[in-house]
Amino acid sequence: MVIAAPASGSGKTTLATGLIGALRRAGHTVAPFKVGPDYIDPGYHGLAAGRPGRNLDPVLVGTERVVPLYRHGTHGCDLAVVEGVMGLFDGRIDDAAAAPAVAEGSTAQVAALLGAPVILVVDARGHSQSLAALLHGFATFDSGIRLGGVILNRVGSERHEQVLRAACARVGLPVLGALPRLAELSVPSRHLGLIPAVEHGSAAHAAVDAMTELVAGHVDLAAVAALAGARVHGPAWNPAEEIELVRGAATAGLPRTADHGVAQTVSAAGTMPVAGTGSAATTASAGTGPAGAAPTAIAPDGPLIALAGGPAFTFGYAEHRELLAAAGARVAVFDPLRDELPTSTAGLVLPGGFPEEHAAELAANTPLLAAVAEAAFAGMPVHAECAGLLYLTRSLDGHRMAGVVDATAEFGPRLALGYRDAVALTDSPLWTAGQRVRGHEFHRTRLLDGPAAHPAWAWRDPAGTTVREGALVHRVHASYLHTHPAGNPAATARFVAGAAEYATAGN
């Protein structure tokens, strides 16, 4: 089932997370999904489901991969809950004058691709009999969308609920639940939305438990489960097959030397040898994958890819580790707040997150900063997105960082948000020059100076102005742009091949 709403702020995340938890308590095995590039909501979904939350984003992975990725993520499950994004029909708009009825990347597009019923969550505050007109519009706007029922949220009183139920009955939509207005049920947020579950710790578990109790007590779970009776047919996404299809072309013309940038002194953190395995570093074992997913074989002698995790680096997709493993890598997750660089690291992935909230702690781990800088200048392949870019700068909000990228960063006054159609400006450990890639920006920080010598990407902003963004330094690809590995398997194959070359060169 797809959980949608007329607009943002209606309570989709509370309802979807609570529904996942309540259905799990009722004995169902639930696969959780989020429409769009959101990294935060899937963390709460994952806590409720006991398995990884995943994303379905037609913009970043292509419409042809939505059903296969869904089938992959539902392996071993009997129900799936897909939380939508914004309003039901809201999505990417390149030309407002020619916007389609079902926008690209919208909840409606994903629901249509899956053939799944939609449950509309309505914020009942301020609604009365006129709710019938709103529901009639959503039910008839697009014949390809099947509206299966309504859940009323933030209902003020018993009388209010009676009036709203009568309005729903007037348009023939069943009410699957009615949640009371509870101001105390909330999850703390910050500039990019909710605080990630990893950072929120025990409070995140408590919030998920509260959402679960709320939904279990006010939603007809049997009716919801019965509504989700249709199966989605088609082949499941297979990371090994994806890698095999692109392996040869992806690795052709890999940069062999430190082509970009010039030799630099590691002034930001000094110089130190690559450190040993960190206290919390964990390596994916052979034959394992996410709970419920088909196992992925990992080469026991493949290059070791160190993947930053922990509270500062929470933005990532479950498919990334699966593709790295399918490409032959061993993956070690480590926490840059307290760990050292894992022994024998041959490639480094620094994903997105909230480093600005943890800058002092990141700066205090000077052995890791020095090890990362030394490895980068020695030619190790490094893939840094958003938080990773900030970690590689000289400083972040006045706190010393790794000094690989010749720029300083600070928390900024405005949010950069939206999809980008980018072009790779030169060869890198991930992309080939001229390659077109769809990505997504989502940050409130900014670079105060540089880097200008070797930008990673170019794209046009809505005004038509060319934007050059990111940095290529040696074999480091650092950028604000988030990409989805499932939409770009060749980039993962290329990165692992570069790491293997780095390892066999005796580094």
C-alpha positions, 0 to 999 in steps of 0.5 A, spaced: 500 500 500 502 507 498 501 512 504 499 519 501 497 525 502 494 532 499 500 536 502 506 535 506 505 536 513 499 531 513 502 526 518 505 521 512 511 519 516 508 518 523 502 514 520 507 510 515 512 508 521 506 507 526 503 502 521 509 499 519 510 497 527 503 495 528 503 491 522 509 487 524 506 486 531 500 483 528 505 478 525 506 481 518 513 481 515 513 488 512 517 491 507 518 499 508 519 504 502 520 511 501 518 515 495 524 520 493 531 521 495 529 522 502 534 519 507 531 520 514 524 517 514 527 510 512 531 510 518 525 510 522 521 505 517 527 501 518 526 501 526 519 499 525 520 494 520 526 491 523 529 491 516 532 496 512 528 502 509 529 503 502 527 508 497 523 508 490 525 514 486 524 514 478 528 520 477 534 517 480 534 510 478 529 510 472 522 508 471 524 501 469 528 500 476 522 501 480 518 495 480 525 491 480 527 494 486 521 494 490 521 486 488 528 486 491 526 489 497 520 485 499 523 479 498 521 474 504 515 479 506 508 479 506 506 486 506 509 493 503 508 500 506 510 505 501 510 512 504 509 518 499 513 524 498 509 531 498 502 531 496 500 525 492 501 528 485 507 533 487 513 531 483 519 534 479 517 540 474 522 542 469 517 547 466 511 549 470 507 551 464 507 544 461 507 540 468 504 533 467 498 531 471 502 525 474 509 529 475 516 525 475 518 522 481 511 523 485 507 518 489 502 518 484 507 515 479 510 510 483 503 508 485 501 507 478 508 503 476 506 498 482 499 498 481 498 499 488 492 502 492 493 509 495 491 510 502 490 518 503 492 521 510 488 527 511 490 532 516 483 533 519 484 540 522 480 545 519 476 540 515 468 539 516 463 537 510 468 540 505 472 534 506 468 530 501 469 535 495 477 534 496 476 527 496 472 527 490 478 531 487 483 526 489 479 520 487 477 522 480 483 526 478 487 521 475 484 514 473 490 510 473 491 512 481 486 507 485 484 511 492 483 505 497 481 509 503 482 514 508 486 515 514 483 521 518 489 525 522 489 530 528 481 529 529 479 534 534 473 530 538 468 525 537 463 529 534 468 532 529 470 524 527 463 523 525 462 529 521 468 527 517 466 520 516 460 522 513 464 526 508 468 520 506 462 516 506 459 521 501 464 520 496 464 512 497 471 512 501 472 507 507 475 510 513 481 506 515 482 509 521 482 516 525 488 518 529 486 524 535 490 530 535 496 529 540 501 535 540 506 530 545 507 525 539 513 528 535 520 527 533 525 533 534 527 536 527 532 540 524 534 544 518 533 538 513 527 535 517 527 530 522 533 528 526 536 521 523 534 515 527 541 513 528 543 520 532 536 520 536 538 514 539 533 511 544 529 517 543 528 514 536 526 507 538 521 511 543 518 515 538 517 509 533 514 505 539 509 511 540 507 511 533 506 504 533 501 504 539 497 510 536 496 507 529 495 500 533 489 503 537 486 507 532 487 504 525 483 498 522 489 494 521 485 488 518 482 492 513 489 495 511 492 489 510 486 486 506 486 492 501 494 491 500 491 484 496 494 485 490 501 482 488 507 486 484 509 482 478 516 482 475 523 480 476 527 482 482 533 487 482 539 483 482 546 487 484 550 481 481 547 482 474 547 489 474 554 489 475 556 484 470 552 488 465 556 494 466 563 491 468 567 491 462 565 498 459 565 501 466 572 500 468 575 502 461 579 508 461 580 508 469 584 514 471 591 510 473 595 516 477 593 522 481 591 526 474 587 532 478 590 537 483 597 538 485 601 535 490 599 538 497 602 538 504 597 535 509 597 542 513 590 541 516 591 534 520 599 533 519 601 526 516 600 519 519 600 512 517 594 509 515 591 507 522 589 500 524 582 497 524 577 502 528 573 500 534 567 500 531 569 498 524 565 492 521 566 488 515 560 485 511 561 477 511 561 473 505 554 471 503 550 476 507 545 481 505 540 485 508 535 482 512 530 478 507 534 480 501 537 475 497 544 473 499 550 477 495 557 473 495 563 477 497 570 476 494 574 474 500 580 477 497 576 483 494 579 490 495 576 493 502 572 499 501 571 503 508 564 506 508 563 512 513 557 511 518 555 513 525 551 519 527 555 524 522 554 520 516 547 517 515 545 518 508 545 512 504 542 507 500 541 500 502 543 498 495 550 501 495 553 496 500 549 490 496 552 493 489 559 494 492 559 487 495 557 484 488 562 488 484 567 484 489 569 488 495 569 487 502 565 493 506 567 495 512 563 500 516 566 505 521 564 511 525 569 517 523 567 520 530 571 515 534 574 510 529 580 509 525 581 508 518 580 500 517 586 496 516 588 495 508 583 500 506 583 500 498 577 505 497 573 510 501 566 512 501 564 518 505 556 519 504 552 524 506 549 526 513 550 532 518 557 533 519 555 540 521 552 537 527 558 534 529 564 538 527 568 538 533 568 531 534 570 530 527 575 535 528 578 531 535 579 525 531 586 527 528 589 520 527 583 519 522 583 526 519 591 525 517 590 518 515 584 520 510 588 525 507 595 521 506 591 516 503 587 521 498 594 524 496 597 517 495 592 516 490 586 512 494 579 512 490 575 516 494 567 517 493 565 523 497 558 526 497 555 532 501 557 530 508 563 527 505 565 533 501 565 537 507 569 532 511 575 533 506 575 541 506 580 545 510 575 547 515 567 546 517 565 552 521 572 553 524 573 546 525 579 543 522 577 537 517 582 533 512 584 538 508 584 534 501 579 539 498 582 546 498 576 550 500 572 552 507 565 550 509 560 553 513 553 553 515 549 557 510 543 562 510 539 558 505 537 551 503 539 548 496 534 542 494 532 539 488 534 534 482 540 536 478 541 533 471 549 533 471 554 532 466 561 529 469 567 534 466 572 529 466 574 522 468 574 520 475 574 513 479 566 513 478 564 517 472 567 518 465 568 525 462 561 527 458 557 522 462 550 524 464 547 523 471 541 525 475 542 527 482 539 531 488 542 536 492 540 537 499 544 541 504 544 548 508 552 548 508 556 552 503 563 553 500 566 559 502 572 559 497 574 554 491 575 549 489 575 552 482 581 548 478 578 541 477 570 541 478 566 535 478 560 536 475 556 542 471 549 543 470 544 548 468 540 552 474 532 554 473 535 560 470 539 557 465 546 559 468 551 554 468 553 551 475 560 548 476 560 544 482 564 539 486 572 537 486 576 532 483 583 532 487 588 526 485 583 520 485 578 523 490 571 525 487 567 530 492 561 533 491 554 536 494 550 532 489 547 525 491 546 520 486 543 513 487 548 507 486 542 503 483 541 508 478 548 508 476 551 501 477 557 502 472 560 507 477 560 502 483 563 497 478 568 502 476 570 505 483 571 497 486 576 496 480 580 502 482 580 500 489 583 493 487 588 497 482 590 501 488 591 495 493 595 491 488 599 496 487 602 495 494 598 501 497 
